[in-house]
């Protein structure tokens, strides 16, 4: 399908034990033969596929590096093209020089994601699997890794193919009945199709609803820590991250800007923002920080409201409480190591949210916090059990469009519309689902998707 040969560095540009330069295309082996010299003098083009060979990368008569060359002939490679990987020493200068020699001898520099793009366009993987490759590379938790690997292996494609098969079968039946009414009868068919739609809606809804948890597990739960000054927000931030991210002092209003970090709490990724203490103040800079805190609280997936258990609630707490309406909130009753003034019971009378006693200073209560977050977002269980999660906004949108088309089919049946109208909406649903696997996707979208990949993948 492609008439040119590409090459790129497939490992990170940092000092390491090994670096890989990947070559793919119709002239991959020929290009490698120009730069790779086996000790025996044999050419890679004369070797069997899926073999590894020792030798040197040469720039003319000069040795560039001692390498191992991995040969994979089409169609049994990642791209379904001839591929050669040169495994060299992992110094950035060494790997860059090997790539330079390769691109001077018949290959051009690959674009971001071009190897995976070729794998897709050559039919080795579908588009949902290709997108999952990038997710697998960027996964930050075990769950995200397992879910992405499952998608790379075709779990989403399998679900989508099953749905499309049912829709195509019904469309084909309608078309056949319209073309050949003597052999195919549509009598009673609308009732049969209505039952099939019920099953399709259930399966589509399950996939669409999986996006929320799938997205949170992939991208992380956007979490904002709020509270009045000196409640212990910065101590909580430092304890969760294991770093001195925020300055902790006895002076109220020390934190004035947003402090951000990521932390893995069990199997959950939290994108944490520590905010300025919320209080009324004449300090303009502090009030800007308070305004930012309120704005971030509105945008958050989860609010951790830190209450100082050692002093009474005041007007600053009341202002925070009034701002928590309709938000996922966990109330953290901090400084539980000190004599309590505010109790769990008194807070529960004021707030309809779970109250957890913690000591950010002592590091107590974190296992309970993890458990409560699991209950709030993942029904108390984030173990991977082969369930398919949609983690991609583009895929979710295509599922919703398919569902909308099937809703029109349902309305058409209820309004006793002619069957040829039903087949139009069925085919629209079929095409929308095809966008997920890449069977009906536009070239511009394909280019946009792969432009977000790293260079050597």
C-alpha positions in Angstrom: 0.0 0.0 0.0 2.9 2.4 0.8 5.8 2.9 -1.7 8.2 4.6 0.8 10.2 3.3 3.7 10.2 5.0 7.1 12.5 5.0 10.1 12.4 6.4 13.7 13.8 5.9 17.1 11.5 3.7 19.0 12.9 4.2 22.5 13.2 7.2 24.8 15.9 9.7 24.1 17.6 9.2 27.4 20.7 7.3 28.5 19.8 3.6 28.7 21.1 0.1 28.2 19.6 -0.2 24.7 18.1 2.0 22.0 16.1 0.8 19.0 15.9 2.3 15.5 12.9 0.9 13.7 12.6 0.7 9.9 9.5 -0.3 8.0 8.4 -0.3 4.3 9.1 -2.0 1.0 12.8 -1.1 1.0 13.4 -1.7 4.8 15.6 -4.8 4.2 17.4 -3.1 1.3 18.1 0.0 3.5 19.3 -2.2 6.4 21.6 -4.1 4.0 23.3 -0.7 3.1 24.2 0.1 6.7 24.4 -3.2 8.5 27.4 -5.5 8.3 27.3 -9.0 9.7 30.6 -10.4 10.8 30.0 -13.3 8.4 29.4 -10.9 5.5 26.0 -12.3 4.9 23.1 -9.9 3.9 19.9 -9.6 5.9 18.0 -10.0 2.6 19.3 -13.6 2.4 18.2 -14.5 6.0 15.0 -16.1 7.2 12.3 -13.9 8.8 12.1 -13.4 12.5 15.8 -13.9 13.1 18.4 -11.8 15.0 21.8 -11.1 13.7 25.0 -9.6 15.2 27.0 -7.0 13.4 27.8 -3.3 13.0 26.1 -0.2 11.7 28.4 1.4 9.2 28.7 4.9 7.8 30.6 4.2 4.7 33.8 2.4 6.1 33.4 3.8 9.6 31.7 1.8 12.4 28.9 3.7 14.1 27.9 1.1 16.7 27.8 -2.6 17.5 24.2 -3.8 17.1 21.8 -6.6 16.9 19.5 -6.6 13.9 16.0 -8.1 14.1 14.5 -9.1 10.8 10.7 -9.4 10.3 9.5 -9.9 6.7 6.0 -9.0 5.5 3.3 -9.7 6.3 4.4 -11.0 9.7 5.3 -7.7 11.4 3.7 -4.9 13.3 3.0 -2.9 10.1 2.5 -6.0 7.8 5.5 -4.6 5.9 9.1 -5.6 5.9 10.6 -4.4 9.2 14.1 -4.2 10.6 14.9 -3.1 14.1 18.5 -2.1 15.0 19.2 -2.6 18.7 22.1 -0.4 19.5 23.6 1.0 22.6 21.2 3.4 24.4 23.2 6.7 24.4 21.1 9.4 22.8 24.0 10.4 20.5 24.6 6.8 19.4 20.9 6.2 18.6 20.6 9.5 16.8 23.6 8.7 14.7 22.3 5.3 13.7 19.0 6.9 12.7 20.9 9.5 10.7 22.8 6.8 8.7 19.6 4.9 8.1 17.7 8.0 6.7 20.7 8.7 4.4 20.4 5.3 2.9 16.9 4.9 1.7 14.4 5.7 4.5 12.7 8.9 5.5 12.0 10.0 9.0 8.6 8.7 10.2 5.8 11.0 11.3 4.3 10.7 14.8 2.4 7.4 15.0 3.1 6.4 11.4 4.1 2.8 12.3 0.8 2.2 14.0 -1.0 4.2 11.3 0.4 1.8 8.7 -0.6 -1.2 10.9 -4.2 0.2 10.8 -4.3 1.0 7.1 -2.7 -2.3 6.2 -5.5 -4.1 8.1 -3.4 -5.6 10.9 -5.4 -3.7 13.7 -8.6 -1.7 13.8 -8.8 1.9 14.8 -10.0 1.2 18.3 -7.0 -1.1 18.9 -4.7 1.6 17.4 -6.0 4.3 19.8 -5.5 1.8 22.7 -1.8 1.6 21.8 -1.3 5.2 22.7 -3.4 4.7 25.9 -1.2 1.7 26.8 1.9 3.7 26.4 0.5 6.5 28.6 -1.2 4.3 31.2 -0.6 5.4 34.8 -2.3 2.6 36.8 -2.5 -1.2 36.5 -6.2 -0.9 35.6 -5.5 1.5 32.8 -2.8 -0.7 31.5 -4.9 -3.9 31.6 -7.9 -2.1 30.0 -5.7 -0.6 27.2 -4.1 -4.0 26.6 -7.5 -5.6 26.3 -8.5 -3.0 23.7 -5.2 -3.5 21.8 -6.1 -7.1 21.6 -9.5 -6.2 20.1 -12.0 -6.3 23.0 -13.8 -3.1 21.8 -13.8 -4.3 18.1 -15.4 -7.6 19.1 -18.3 -5.8 20.8 -18.7 -3.3 17.9 -18.6 -6.1 15.3 -21.3 -8.0 17.2 -23.6 -5.0 17.2 -22.9 -4.1 13.5 -23.5 -7.7 12.5 -27.0 -7.7 14.0 -27.8 -4.3 12.4 -26.5 -5.4 9.0 -28.5 -8.6 9.1 -31.8 -6.6 9.8 -31.0 -4.1 7.0 -30.2 -6.9 4.6 -33.5 -8.6 5.4 -35.5 -5.4 4.8 -33.8 -4.8 1.5 -34.3 -8.4 0.4 -38.0 -8.3 1.3 -38.5 -5.1 -0.6 -36.7 -6.5 -3.6 -38.2 -10.0 -3.5 -41.6 -9.9 -1.6 -42.5 -13.3 -2.9 -39.8 -15.1 -0.9 -39.3 -12.7 2.0 -42.3 -11.5 4.0 -42.4 -8.4 6.2 -45.6 -9.4 8.0 -45.0 -9.2 11.7 -41.4 -7.9 11.1 -41.8 -4.6 13.0 -42.6 -6.4 16.2 -39.6 -8.7 15.7 -37.3 -5.7 15.0 -38.7 -4.0 18.2 -37.4 -6.9 20.3 -34.0 -6.8 18.6 -33.8 -3.0 19.3 -34.3 -3.7 23.0 -31.2 -5.9 23.1 -29.2 -3.4 21.0 -30.2 -0.5 23.3 -29.1 -2.5 26.4 -25.7 -3.3 24.9 -25.1 0.3 23.6 -26.2 1.8 27.0 -23.7 -0.5 28.8 -20.9 0.6 26.6 -21.8 4.3 26.8 -22.2 4.2 30.6 -18.8 2.5 30.9 -17.2 5.7 29.6 -17.5 7.6 32.9 -15.5 5.0 34.9 -13.3 4.2 32.0 -12.3 7.9 31.5 -11.7 8.4 35.2 -9.5 5.3 35.5 -7.6 6.4 32.4 -7.3 10.2 33.0 -7.7 10.2 36.8 -10.2 11.7 39.2 -9.9 15.5 39.2 -9.7 16.2 42.9 -9.8 19.5 44.7 -8.8 20.0 48.3 -10.7 22.8 50.0 -11.1 24.2 53.5 -10.5 27.3 55.5 -6.9 28.4 56.3 -4.8 26.1 58.5 -7.3 23.2 58.3 -4.5 20.9 57.1 -5.0 21.0 53.3 -1.3 21.4 52.5 -0.4 18.7 55.0 -2.9 16.4 53.3 -1.4 17.3 49.9 2.1 16.5 51.0 1.0 13.3 52.7 -0.8 12.0 49.6 2.0 12.9 47.2 4.8 11.9 49.5 6.6 15.2 48.7 6.9 18.6 50.2 4.7 20.1 47.4 3.0 22.7 49.6 4.5 24.9 52.3 3.1 24.1 55.7 3.2 26.8 58.5 1.0 28.0 61.3 0.4 31.2 59.4 -3.1 31.3 58.0 -3.2 32.0 54.2 0.2 30.5 53.3 -1.2 28.8 50.2 -2.4 31.4 47.7 -2.1 29.7 44.3 -3.2 26.3 43.0 -0.7 23.5 43.6 -1.1 20.5 41.4 0.1 16.9 41.3 -0.9 13.3 40.5 -1.0 10.5 43.0 -2.0 6.9 42.8 -4.2 5.9 45.7 -4.5 2.1 45.4 -5.6 1.6 41.9 -7.1 5.1 41.6 -5.3 8.0 39.9 -6.0 11.4 41.5 -5.3 14.7 39.8 -5.0 16.7 43.0 -5.3 20.4 43.4 -4.4 22.1 46.7 -6.2 25.4 46.9 -6.0 28.6 48.9 -7.8 28.5 52.3 -11.3 29.9 51.8 -11.9 32.9 54.1 -13.0 36.5 53.9 -9.9 38.7 53.6 -8.9 42.2 52.6 -5.8 40.9 50.9 -6.3 41.1 47.2 -3.8 38.4 46.3 -5.3 36.0 48.8 -8.8 36.7 47.4 -7.6 35.9 43.9 -6.5 32.5 45.3 -9.9 32.0 47.0 -11.7 32.8 43.8 -9.5 30.2 41.9 -10.3 27.7 44.7 -14.1 28.2 44.2 -13.8 27.9 40.4 -11.8 24.7 40.6 -14.3 23.3 43.1 -17.1 23.8 40.6 -15.1 21.9 37.9 -13.9 19.0 40.1 -14.9 15.3 39.9 -14.3 15.1 43.7 -14.0 17.6 46.4 -12.1 16.8 49.6 -13.4 19.2 52.2 -10.9 19.4 55.1 -12.3 20.4 58.4 -10.1 21.2 61.4 -11.5 19.0 64.2 -9.7 21.0 66.9 -11.5 24.3 66.5 -15.2 25.2 66.1 -16.8 25.7 62.7 -17.0 29.4 61.7 -18.4 31.6 58.9 -15.6 30.4 56.5 -16.8 26.8 57.0 -20.4 27.9 56.4 -19.4 29.6 53.1 -17.7 26.4 52.0 -20.6 24.2 53.0 -23.0 26.4 51.1 -20.8 26.0 48.0 -20.8 22.2 48.1 -24.3 21.6 46.8 -24.6 18.9 44.1 -20.9 18.0 44.2 -19.2 14.6 44.9 -17.8 15.4 48.3 -15.8 13.6 51.0 -15.5 15.5 54.3 -12.2 14.9 56.0 -12.2 15.6 59.7 -8.6 16.4 60.2 -6.3 16.6 63.3 -8.1 13.6 64.8 -4.9 13.2 66.9 -5.9 16.3 68.9 -8.8 16.7 71.4 -11.9 17.1 69.3 -14.1 20.2 69.2 -16.0 19.2 66.0 -17.3 15.6 65.9 -18.4 13.3 63.1 -21.9 13.4 64.4 -22.1 17.2 64.4 -20.8 17.3 60.8 -23.2 14.7 59.6 -26.1 16.8 60.9 -24.9 19.7 58.7 -23.7 17.8 55.6 -25.2 14.9 53.6 -21.7 13.6 52.8 -19.5 10.8 54.2 -17.3 12.1 57.0 -13.9 10.4 57.5 -11.6 11.1 60.5 -8.0 11.5 59.4 -4.7 12.9 60.6 -2.8 14.3 57.7 0.1 15.0 60.0 0.2 11.4 61.2 -0.8 9.8 57.9 -3.9 8.2 59.4 -7.1 7.4 57.6 -5.8 6.9 54.0 -7.0 3.4 53.5 -10.5 4.5 54.5 -10.2 7.4 52.0 -9.2 5.0 49.2 -12.2 2.8 50.0 -14.7 5.6 50.0 -13.4 6.9 46.6 -13.8 3.4 45.2 -17.4 3.3 46.5 -18.2 6.8 45.1 -16.9 6.2 41.6 -16.4 2.5 41.0 -19.1 0.7 43.1 -16.4 -0.3 45.5 -14.5 -2.4 43.0 -11.9 -1.4 40.5 -10.5 -4.8 39.7 -10.2 -5.6 36.0 -12.4 -8.6 35.1 -12.4 -8.5 31.3 -15.2 -6.0 31.2 -14.9 -3.6 28.2 -14.6 0.0 29.2 -14.9 2.9 26.7 -12.1 5.3 27.5 -12.2 7.4 24.3 -14.5 10.5 23.8 -14.6 9.9 20.1 -15.8 6.3 20.5 -18.4 7.4 23.1 -19.8 10.0 20.6 -20.0 7.4 17.9 -21.9 5.1 20.2 -24.3 7.9 21.1 -24.9 8.7 17.4 -25.6 5.0 16.7 -28.1 5.0 19.6 -29.8 8.1 18.2 -30.2 6.4 14.8 -31.7 3.4 16.5 -34.1 5.6 18.4 -35.3 6.9 15.0 -35.9 3.3 14.0 -38.0 2.7 17.1 -40.0 5.9 16.4 -40.5 4.7 12.8 -41.9 1.4 14.0 -44.2 3.2 16.4 -45.4 5.5 13.7 -45.8 2.6 11.2 -43.3 4.1 8.8 -42.4 2.1 5.6 -39.6 -0.4 6.1 -37.3 1.3 3.7 -37.2 4.3 6.0 -36.2 2.0 8.9 -33.3 0.6 6.8 -31.9 4.1 6.3 -31.7 4.7 10.0 -30.3 1.2 10.6 -27.5 1.9 8.1 -26.8 5.2 9.8 -26.3 3.3 13.1 -24.1 0.8 11.3 -21.9 3.5 9.9 -21.6 5.3 13.2 -20.4 2.2 14.8 -18.0 1.7 11.9 -16.3 4.9 12.9 -15.1 3.3 16.1 -13.2 0.5 14.3 -12.2 2.7 11.4 -14.3 1.1 8.7 -16.2 4.3 7.9 -13.8 6.9 9.2 -12.6 10.0 7.2 -8.9 10.3 6.3 -8.5 13.7 8.1 -9.7 12.1 11.3 -7.3 9.2 10.9 -4.4 11.7 10.4 -5.5 13.7 13.5 -5.6 10.6 15.7 -2.2 9.4 14.8 -0.6 12.8 15.0 -1.0 12.5 18.8 1.3 9.4 19.0 4.9 9.5 19.9 7.4 9.5 17.0 8.6 5.9 17.0 5.2 4.2 17.5 
